[in-house]
Amino acid sequence: MIVKTMADYFAEGKQPEILFWVGSAGSFDDRAKKITKAFVKILNQADVEFAVLGTEESSTGDAAKRSGNEFIFQMQALMNIELLNGYEVKKIVTCDPHSFNTLKNEYPELGGNYEVVHHTQFIYELINEGRLSVDDSVLKSKRLTFHDPCYLGRANDVYESPRQLIRKLGVNFNEMKRHKRTALCCGAGGAQMFKEPEKGNMDINILRTKEALETNPQIIATGCPYCNTMMTDGIKFHEKEDQVVVKDIAELIAEANKL
């Protein structure tokens, strides 16, 4: 699987169609790397010319900002903006809603103006343009529910693209009681991923997984690597690993197309 960097394109005097912003989880977390690979396979199948920053990519600064360190956020953001503007990047696609939200909504005021798209939106774009099709026979009738990532849904009103892709899979789709605007957070957002939870009756990811399990799913789908981790931990807590898997929508599309 050959993935070119922006530096490669720059050396050739060319510009890719999109920059794929991999994000911290997709770069370093072993589970999230599978989401990264699935999305790359989809891009290759659709003949999309894309590039990554590779070792030049740094954190967007999301976790620093959410945890209250504006100085570190601005330092990280300005370094990234200088790099992106140097490469004349126009369109960024990412599998990470945290990066999506930060690049889209918080970089412009620092001089970083790009078209920023979540990977579910981009995959749906490829299908609408006839560049990608989805085999609806592979996962046919599998019971599936979808967890809305906070930074995709409530923060950016992106509810339909993941659901449109789910419908393309031919699965038996059941919504949780709390979904779309009323969806419950998985517990990872706002830099909460990196600290111990406060005391209470139940950890939030355990509660959210419980709500997902009430739909009797075989698959819990999501569109965020952090949600994936939190829901997977919830499945382990409820001792349902043998019956339920947590997968990113990109993984499901890749699986359906036998990539």
C-alpha positions in Angstrom: 0.0 0.0 0.0 1.9 3.1 -1.3 0.8 6.4 0.3 2.5 9.6 -1.1 3.2 12.6 1.1 2.6 16.2 0.3 6.4 16.6 0.0 6.4 13.9 -2.8 3.7 15.8 -4.7 5.5 19.1 -4.1 8.7 17.7 -5.5 6.8 16.7 -8.6 5.2 20.1 -9.0 1.8 18.6 -8.5 -1.2 19.0 -6.2 -3.3 16.1 -4.9 -7.1 16.2 -4.9 -7.2 16.0 -1.1 -4.9 16.0 1.9 -5.8 13.1 4.2 -5.2 14.4 7.8 -4.6 11.1 9.7 -4.7 12.5 13.2 -3.0 11.4 16.4 -5.1 8.3 17.0 -5.0 7.2 13.4 -1.2 7.5 13.4 -0.3 5.9 16.7 -3.1 3.9 18.2 -3.0 0.3 16.9 -6.8 -0.1 16.7 -7.3 3.3 15.0 -4.6 2.4 12.5 -7.0 -0.1 11.0 -9.5 2.7 10.4 -6.7 4.7 8.6 -5.8 1.6 6.4 -9.5 1.0 5.6 -10.0 4.6 4.4 -6.8 4.5 2.3 -8.1 1.3 0.6 -11.3 3.1 -0.2 -9.4 6.1 -1.6 -7.3 3.8 -3.8 -10.4 1.9 -5.0 -12.0 5.2 -6.0 -8.8 6.3 -7.7 -8.5 9.4 -5.5 -5.2 11.3 -5.7 -4.4 12.0 -2.1 -1.5 12.7 0.1 -0.6 12.7 3.8 1.8 14.9 5.6 3.6 11.9 7.1 6.2 12.9 9.7 5.4 16.6 9.1 1.9 16.1 10.6 1.5 17.3 14.2 -1.4 17.3 16.6 -4.1 19.9 15.7 -4.0 21.1 19.3 -7.5 20.0 20.1 -6.7 18.2 23.3 -4.6 21.2 24.5 -7.4 23.6 23.8 -10.1 21.5 25.4 -8.0 21.0 28.6 -7.5 24.8 28.8 -4.0 25.3 27.4 -4.7 28.0 24.7 -1.0 28.8 24.4 0.0 25.2 23.4 -3.1 25.1 21.1 -2.1 28.2 19.2 1.6 27.1 19.0 0.6 23.8 17.5 -2.1 25.4 15.2 0.2 28.1 13.8 2.9 25.5 13.0 0.4 23.4 11.2 -1.1 26.4 9.3 2.3 27.5 8.1 3.0 24.0 6.8 -0.5 23.6 5.1 -0.3 27.1 3.6 3.2 26.3 2.3 1.9 23.3 0.5 -1.2 25.4 -0.7 -3.6 22.8 0.7 -7.2 23.5 -0.3 -9.2 20.4 0.8 -8.6 18.3 3.9 -10.4 15.0 4.7 -10.0 13.3 8.1 -11.5 10.3 10.0 -11.2 12.1 13.3 -14.1 14.5 14.2 -11.9 16.2 16.8 -9.4 17.2 14.0 -12.4 17.9 11.7 -13.9 20.4 14.2 -10.6 22.1 15.0 -9.4 22.5 11.4 -12.8 23.6 10.2 -13.9 26.0 13.0 -10.8 27.1 14.9 -8.0 27.3 12.3 -9.6 30.1 10.1 -9.2 32.8 12.8 -5.5 31.9 12.9 -5.1 32.1 9.1 -5.8 28.5 8.1 -8.7 28.5 5.7 -9.4 25.1 4.1 -12.4 23.0 3.0 -12.5 20.4 5.7 -14.6 17.2 5.2 -15.2 14.2 7.4 -14.4 10.9 5.8 -18.1 9.8 5.9 -19.0 12.9 3.9 -16.2 12.3 1.4 -17.1 8.6 0.9 -20.7 9.6 0.3 -19.4 12.2 -2.2 -17.5 9.5 -4.1 -20.6 7.3 -4.3 -22.7 10.2 -5.6 -20.1 11.0 -8.2 -20.1 7.4 -9.4 -16.5 6.9 -8.4 -17.3 4.3 -5.7 -20.0 1.7 -5.3 -20.9 -0.4 -2.3 -21.7 -4.1 -2.3 -24.8 -4.5 -0.1 -24.8 -8.3 0.0 -21.7 -8.9 2.3 -23.2 -7.4 5.5 -26.8 -7.9 4.5 -29.3 -8.1 7.4 -26.6 -7.7 10.1 -28.0 -5.9 13.1 -26.3 -2.5 13.4 -26.7 0.7 15.5 -24.8 3.9 15.1 -23.2 6.2 17.8 -23.0 9.9 16.8 -19.6 11.4 17.7 -20.2 14.7 19.5 -17.8 16.8 17.3 -19.4 15.4 14.2 -23.0 15.6 15.2 -23.9 18.3 17.8 -20.9 20.4 17.1 -21.1 20.4 13.3 -24.6 19.1 12.4 -23.3 16.2 10.4 -25.9 13.5 10.9 -26.9 12.3 7.5 -23.7 11.2 5.7 -22.9 8.3 8.1 -26.5 7.2 8.0 -26.7 7.3 4.2 -23.6 5.1 4.1 -25.1 2.7 6.6 -28.2 2.4 4.4 -25.9 1.5 1.4 -24.6 -1.5 3.4 -28.0 -3.3 3.4 -27.8 -3.9 7.1 -30.7 -4.0 9.6 -30.3 -0.5 11.1 -31.8 0.4 14.5 -31.3 3.8 16.1 -30.6 4.1 19.8 -33.2 6.0 21.8 -30.8 8.9 22.2 -29.4 9.7 18.7 -28.6 12.6 16.5 -29.0 15.9 18.5 -29.9 14.0 21.7 -27.1 11.4 21.4 -25.0 10.8 24.6 -21.3 11.5 24.5 -19.0 8.4 24.7 -16.9 10.2 27.3 -13.7 10.8 25.3 -14.3 14.4 24.1 -13.0 17.6 25.7 -9.7 15.8 26.5 -11.5 13.5 28.9 -9.9 10.6 27.1 -6.7 11.4 28.9 -7.9 11.5 32.5 -9.7 9.3 35.0 -13.5 9.8 35.1 -15.1 11.7 38.0 -16.9 9.6 40.6 -20.5 8.7 39.8 -22.9 5.8 39.5 -21.5 4.7 36.1 -18.8 5.7 33.7 -20.3 7.5 30.7 -18.9 5.1 28.1 -20.4 2.2 30.1 -23.8 3.9 30.0 -23.6 4.8 26.3 -22.6 1.2 25.5 -25.6 0.0 27.5 -27.9 2.2 25.4 -26.3 0.7 22.2 -26.8 -2.9 23.5 -30.5 -2.2 24.1 -30.9 -2.2 20.3 -29.6 -5.8 20.2 -26.8 -5.1 17.7 -24.1 -7.3 16.2 -22.2 -4.2 15.1 -21.9 -0.8 16.8 -20.8 1.6 14.1 -19.2 5.0 14.7 -17.2 7.6 12.8 -14.5 8.5 15.4 -11.4 6.6 16.6 -11.9 7.9 20.2 -15.6 6.8 20.3 -14.4 3.4 18.9 -12.0 3.0 21.9 -14.6 4.1 24.5 -17.4 1.9 23.0 -15.0 -1.1 22.7 -14.1 -0.7 26.4 -17.8 -0.6 27.1 -18.4 -3.9 25.3 -15.6 -5.5 27.4 -17.2 -4.2 30.6 -20.6 -5.7 29.6 -18.8 -9.0 28.5 -20.2 -8.9 25.0 -17.0 -9.2 23.0 -18.2 -12.5 21.5 -21.4 -11.1 20.3 -20.8 -7.4 19.4 -18.0 -5.6 17.5 -17.4 -1.9 17.2 -16.3 -0.7 13.8 -15.8 2.6 12.0 -18.0 3.2 8.9 -14.9 3.2 6.7 -14.0 -0.3 7.9 -17.6 -1.4 7.1 -17.4 0.0 3.6 -14.0 -1.6 3.0 -15.4 -4.9 4.4 -18.5 -4.7 2.2 -16.2 -4.2 -0.9 -13.8 -6.9 0.2 -10.9 -4.5 0.3 
